[in-house]
């Protein structure tokens, strides 16, 4: 399954398999369950527009909290023997929240629990990404990171299919198929996701050892804030390579995130059948698996930046193709194009960043990385909203995202020309 990987590398890859299940659920069924609880004429229920607005606000809250807390937690986790403790705590709280979410009977409780679960999930990824420096060597980072995303895409399909079957059998598509209540279907969906997430994390909890660290000092909390300030100053004033990469990353990953977050909205705006969209989104996971493995092989022969640039160009072409998007077949081609580059652009960005930062401060640096990453889809979604409110089509809105990829391409080239400093 993981040919050529060490025990620690395999354990690290497996966490991508686990957490991706929660990501898949969040992109598909969680918004549906939330609106099922929220929309209606009963006591405490709200309109569809209000439900959409409140859900967007909830996601924004997660983004802001993680963006501010991430660097602090990451910096503290860089201290000796701290990273594993922070990681397992965030995973445990995320998994528990995920399972409890299934039992929420009001939309307020549902969204509050979901926000907390999402915060701990996002925090776990900050620690997880920073572990890459500990589990492998610099020359293997691209390959190992790509394997993580590749198997994450396939792994997420297993619990999702169970959750999807539970959704269908609870009358999600047709009431005639209902074998049990929607509440039971929701409980099954969250439970199988949480259990899967925990089980495939166990190997990493057993095998991970923190090899790169800084020694803890007295009054460490106060010093952590000073340290983060110093690191940010260093990046913005001295380390042009990291700064230019973070700008490039923010631009192109914003385009990637916007397409991922709005994939269902794109199909809905075009009047495409929901079942067909879900089928092709599942197929995209398989394509992304293959694409990530292909780029993992290519990373052995070609420079990381070159491969990221290829992915950016691929996404640029996908955005332009959106101008011709009208049918379900067109949607399938778009999904295929996204799948070819989706995992690779994320995994290669993660491994490249690991190479250009100080290994002993990886937690802190990945906390800063997450500020740029968690903002993904913010600007792109604003562009889509602006185009739609102005009366434009979803085709034009998606095509305009090509600007983000073009600018990301330019800034990444500028970053590549800078020298790494330690």
C-alpha positions in Angstrom: 0.0 0.0 0.0 2.8 2.4 0.9 5.7 0.9 -1.0 9.1 2.3 0.0 7.9 4.3 3.0 9.4 3.9 6.5 7.2 3.0 9.5 7.0 6.7 10.6 6.3 7.9 7.1 3.4 5.4 6.8 2.0 6.4 10.1 2.1 10.1 9.1 0.4 9.4 5.8 -2.4 7.5 7.6 -3.5 10.6 9.4 -4.3 12.2 6.1 -6.5 9.2 5.4 -8.3 9.8 8.7 -8.8 13.6 8.8 -9.9 13.6 5.1 -13.0 11.8 6.1 -14.1 14.8 8.2 -13.2 17.1 5.3 -15.3 15.1 2.9 -18.3 15.1 5.3 -17.9 18.9 5.8 -18.0 19.5 2.0 -21.1 17.5 1.4 -23.5 16.3 4.1 -22.9 18.6 7.0 -24.4 21.7 5.3 -27.4 19.6 4.3 -28.0 18.3 7.8 -27.6 21.8 9.2 -30.2 23.2 6.9 -32.5 20.3 7.6 -32.5 21.3 11.3 -32.5 25.1 10.7 -35.0 25.8 7.9 -38.7 25.8 8.7 -41.6 27.6 10.2 -41.4 26.0 13.7 -40.2 27.6 16.9 -36.6 28.7 16.6 -36.3 27.8 12.9 -35.1 30.2 10.3 -35.2 30.9 6.5 -33.0 29.3 3.9 -31.1 32.6 3.3 -30.5 33.0 7.1 -29.3 29.4 7.3 -26.7 30.0 4.5 -25.6 33.2 6.2 -25.2 31.7 9.6 -23.3 28.7 8.2 -20.9 31.1 6.4 -20.4 33.1 9.6 -19.6 29.9 11.5 -16.9 28.9 8.9 -15.5 32.5 9.2 -15.3 32.1 13.0 -13.3 28.9 12.6 -11.0 30.7 10.1 -10.3 33.6 12.4 -9.8 31.5 15.6 -7.4 29.1 13.9 -5.5 31.9 12.2 -4.8 33.7 15.5 -4.3 30.6 17.7 -2.3 28.5 15.2 1.0 30.3 15.4 0.9 30.5 19.2 0.1 26.8 19.6 2.6 25.9 16.9 5.4 27.9 18.6 4.7 26.2 22.0 4.6 22.8 20.3 8.1 23.4 18.9 9.4 22.9 22.4 10.8 19.5 23.3 8.2 16.7 23.7 5.3 19.1 23.2 4.1 18.5 19.7 2.7 15.1 20.2 0.8 16.2 23.3 -0.8 19.1 21.4 -1.5 16.9 18.4 -3.2 14.1 20.3 -5.3 16.5 22.4 -6.6 18.4 19.3 -7.4 15.0 17.6 -9.2 13.7 20.7 -11.3 16.8 21.1 -12.1 16.9 17.4 -13.1 13.3 17.2 -15.3 13.6 20.3 -16.9 16.7 18.9 -17.6 15.0 15.6 -19.4 12.1 17.2 -21.4 14.3 19.6 -22.4 16.5 16.6 -24.6 13.7 15.3 -26.8 13.8 18.4 -27.6 17.6 18.2 -31.3 18.2 17.8 -31.3 22.0 17.3 -29.5 24.0 14.7 -27.9 26.2 17.3 -26.3 23.2 19.1 -25.4 21.7 15.8 -23.5 24.7 14.5 -21.8 25.4 17.9 -20.5 21.8 18.2 -19.5 21.8 14.6 -17.5 25.0 15.0 -15.6 23.6 18.0 -14.9 20.3 16.2 -13.7 22.2 13.1 -11.3 24.4 15.2 -9.7 21.3 16.9 -9.6 19.6 13.5 -7.8 22.6 11.9 -5.4 22.8 14.9 -4.5 19.2 14.5 -3.5 19.9 10.9 -1.1 22.6 12.0 0.8 20.2 14.2 0.5 17.4 11.7 1.9 19.4 8.8 4.8 20.5 11.0 5.6 16.8 11.8 6.8 16.3 8.2 10.3 17.6 9.2 10.5 14.9 11.9 9.2 11.8 10.0 11.2 12.1 6.9 14.2 13.7 5.2 14.3 16.7 3.0 14.8 14.8 -0.2 11.8 12.6 0.5 9.3 15.4 1.6 7.7 15.8 -1.8 7.0 12.1 -2.2 5.7 11.5 1.4 3.6 14.7 1.4 2.0 13.6 -2.0 1.3 10.1 -0.6 -0.6 11.8 2.3 -2.9 13.6 0.0 -3.3 10.7 -2.4 -4.3 8.1 0.2 -6.3 10.8 2.0 -8.6 11.1 -1.1 -9.2 7.4 -1.3 -9.5 6.9 2.4 -12.1 9.6 2.8 -14.4 7.7 0.4 -14.8 4.7 2.7 -16.5 6.4 5.7 -18.3 8.8 3.3 -19.9 6.0 1.4 -21.3 4.6 4.7 -22.5 8.1 5.7 -24.0 8.6 2.2 -25.9 5.2 2.4 -27.2 6.2 5.8 -28.3 9.5 4.4 -30.2 7.8 1.5 -31.8 5.2 3.8 -33.0 8.0 6.1 -35.0 9.5 3.2 -32.4 12.0 2.0 -33.1 11.5 -1.7 -36.6 9.9 -1.6 -39.0 9.4 1.3 -39.9 6.0 -0.3 -36.3 4.8 0.5 -36.6 5.7 4.2 -35.7 2.8 6.5 -35.0 4.9 9.6 -35.3 8.5 10.7 -33.1 11.4 9.4 -31.8 11.8 13.0 -30.5 8.2 13.0 -28.9 8.7 9.5 -27.1 11.8 10.9 -25.9 10.0 14.0 -24.5 7.1 11.8 -22.8 9.6 9.4 -20.9 11.5 12.2 -20.1 8.4 14.2 -18.5 6.4 11.4 -16.5 9.5 10.4 -15.3 10.1 13.9 -14.4 6.5 14.6 -12.5 6.2 11.3 -10.7 9.4 12.0 -9.5 8.1 15.4 -8.6 4.5 14.3 -6.3 5.5 11.5 -4.6 8.1 13.7 -3.5 5.5 16.3 -0.3 4.5 14.4 1.0 8.1 14.3 0.3 8.5 18.0 2.4 5.3 18.7 5.3 5.9 16.3 5.9 9.7 16.1 9.0 11.1 17.8 9.8 14.8 17.8 13.4 15.2 16.5 13.5 18.9 15.8 12.7 21.2 18.7 13.8 24.2 20.8 14.3 24.0 24.5 11.5 25.5 26.7 12.3 28.5 28.9 10.8 30.1 31.9 8.0 32.5 31.1 7.5 30.7 27.8 4.1 32.1 27.0 5.3 35.7 27.0 8.4 34.8 25.1 6.3 32.9 22.6 4.5 36.1 21.5 7.8 37.9 21.3 9.2 35.0 19.3 6.3 35.0 16.8 6.7 38.8 16.4 10.4 38.3 15.7 9.7 35.6 13.2 7.1 37.6 11.4 9.6 40.5 11.3 12.2 38.2 10.0 10.0 36.9 7.2 8.7 40.3 6.1 12.1 42.1 6.2 14.8 39.5 5.6 13.4 36.2 4.4 12.1 37.2 0.9 12.0 33.6 -0.2 9.4 32.6 2.5 7.5 35.9 2.2 7.1 35.7 -1.6 6.1 32.0 -1.4 3.4 32.8 1.3 2.0 35.5 -1.0 2.0 33.1 -4.0 0.5 30.4 -1.9 -2.3 32.6 -0.6 -3.2 33.6 -4.1 -3.3 30.2 -5.8 -4.6 28.3 -2.8 -7.4 30.8 -2.6 -8.4 29.8 -6.1 -8.2 26.1 -5.2 -10.2 26.6 -2.1 -12.9 28.6 -3.8 -13.4 25.9 -6.5 -13.6 23.2 -3.8 -16.0 25.1 -1.5 -18.3 26.2 -4.4 -18.3 23.0 -6.5 -21.9 22.2 -5.5 -23.0 25.8 -6.0 -21.5 25.8 -9.5 -23.6 22.7 -10.5 -26.7 24.0 -8.8 -26.5 27.4 -10.6 -26.3 25.5 -13.9 -29.4 23.4 -12.9 -27.5 20.1 -12.9 -28.9 17.0 -11.1 -27.6 16.7 -7.5 -27.0 12.9 -7.7 -24.9 13.3 -10.8 -22.8 16.0 -9.1 -22.1 13.8 -6.0 -21.2 10.9 -8.3 -18.6 13.0 -10.1 -17.3 14.5 -6.9 -16.6 11.0 -5.7 -14.9 10.2 -9.0 -12.8 13.3 -8.5 -11.4 11.8 -5.3 -10.2 8.8 -7.3 -8.7 11.0 -9.9 -7.0 13.1 -7.2 -5.6 9.9 -5.8 -4.0 9.0 -9.1 -2.8 12.6 -9.8 -1.1 12.8 -6.4 0.7 9.5 -7.0 1.9 10.7 -10.4 3.3 13.9 -9.0 4.9 11.9 -6.2 6.8 9.9 -8.8 7.7 13.1 -10.8 9.0 14.7 -7.6 11.9 12.3 -7.7 13.1 13.7 -11.0 11.9 17.3 -11.2 12.2 20.4 -9.0 9.3 21.0 -6.6 8.7 24.6 -7.8 8.5 23.4 -11.4 5.8 20.8 -10.4 3.8 23.4 -8.5 3.9 25.8 -11.5 2.6 23.0 -13.7 -0.3 22.5 -11.2 -1.0 26.3 -11.2 -1.1 26.3 -15.0 -3.5 23.3 -14.9 -5.9 25.2 -12.6 -5.6 28.3 -14.8 -6.8 26.2 -17.7 -9.7 24.7 -15.6 -10.9 28.2 -14.8 -10.9 29.2 -18.5 -12.7 26.0 -19.4 -15.5 27.1 -17.0 -16.6 29.6 -19.6 -17.8 26.6 -21.7 -19.5 24.8 -18.8 -23.2 24.0 -19.4 -24.0 20.3 -19.1 -23.3 17.5 -16.6 -20.7 16.1 -19.0 -19.0 19.5 -19.0 -19.1 19.4 -15.2 -17.5 16.0 -15.2 -14.6 17.3 -17.4 -14.1 20.2 -15.0 -14.1 17.8 -12.0 -11.5 15.6 -13.8 -9.3 18.6 -14.4 -9.5 19.7 -10.8 -8.8 16.1 -9.6 -5.6 15.9 -11.7 -4.0 18.8 -9.7 -5.9 19.2 -6.5 -3.9 17.0 -4.2 -0.6 17.7 -5.8 -0.7 21.5 -5.6 -1.5 21.2 -1.8 1.0 18.4 -1.0 3.9 20.0 -3.0 3.2 23.4 -1.4 3.4 21.7 2.1 6.6 19.9 1.3 8.3 22.9 -0.4 7.4 25.1 2.6 8.9 22.5 4.9 12.2 22.7 2.9 12.6 26.5 3.1 11.8 27.0 6.9 13.9 26.2 9.9 13.1 22.6 11.0 13.3 23.3 14.7 10.7 26.0 14.4 8.4 24.1 12.0 5.3 24.3 14.3 5.5 28.1 14.6 6.1 28.5 10.8 3.2 26.2 10.0 1.0 28.2 12.3 1.9 31.2 10.1 1.4 29.1 7.0 -2.1 28.3 8.2 -3.0 32.0 8.4 -2.5 32.1 4.7 -4.0 28.7 4.1 -7.1 29.2 6.2 -7.9 32.3 4.3 -8.3 30.1 1.2 -11.5 30.8 -0.8 -12.0 34.2 1.0 -11.1 36.4 -1.9 -12.3 33.9 -4.5 -15.7 33.5 -2.8 -16.0 37.4 -2.7 -15.4 37.5 -6.5 -18.1 34.9 -7.1 -20.5 36.8 -4.8 -19.7 40.1 -6.6 -20.3 38.6 -10.1 -23.5 36.9 -9.1 -24.9 40.0 -7.4 -24.0 42.0 -10.5 -26.1 39.7 -12.6 -23.2 37.7 -14.1 -23.1 34.0 -14.7 -21.3 31.4 -12.6 -19.2 30.6 -15.7 -17.7 34.1 -15.7 -17.2 34.1 -11.9 -15.1 30.9 -12.0 -13.2 32.1 -15.1 -12.1 35.2 -13.1 -10.4 33.0 -10.6 -7.7 32.5 -13.3 -6.4 35.9 -12.1 -5.4 34.4 -8.7 -3.5 31.5 -10.4 -1.7 33.9 -12.8 -0.6 36.1 -9.9 0.4 33.0 -7.8 2.5 31.8 -10.7 4.4 35.2 -10.9 5.1 35.4 -7.1 6.2 31.7 -6.9 8.7 32.4 -9.7 10.0 35.4 -7.8 10.3 33.3 -4.6 12.2 30.6 -6.4 14.9 33.2 -7.4 15.5 34.1 -3.8 18.1 32.3 -1.6 17.2 30.3 1.4 18.4 31.7 4.7 18.7 29.8 8.0 
